Amino acid sequence: MIAGTRALRGWNPTGWVSRSARVFAPGEPNDGMLAVSETQMDGIAAFATVDASHSWIMNHPAARALVVRFLETGAMDAGARDPVTDGQG
């Protein structure tokens, strides 16, 4: 599971809609649609956050690197090989 932590931005129309429908607790990390706490579920194999909004998380370089790392190693932790910085990605 990869959760975004960049909430409302002017260029994020999905955030405009969700912000009018949802109110997050002050200081609660969220991506404009979901709170990070809503993405943490029992049974997930790995969890990480990236500084991305809900609409664009799939395009964020860190999210892509985390997906590759998970597919190659089964983990997203700091001890795993980094496909972006080690020249293999």
Secondary structure as UniProt FT lines:
FT   STRAND          2..4
FT   TURN            10..11
FT   HELIX           13..21
FT   TURN            26..27
FT   HELIX           36..39
FT   TURN            42..43
FT   STRAND          48..50
FT   HELIX           54..59
FT   HELIX           61..73
FT   TURN            78..79
FT   TURN            83..85
//
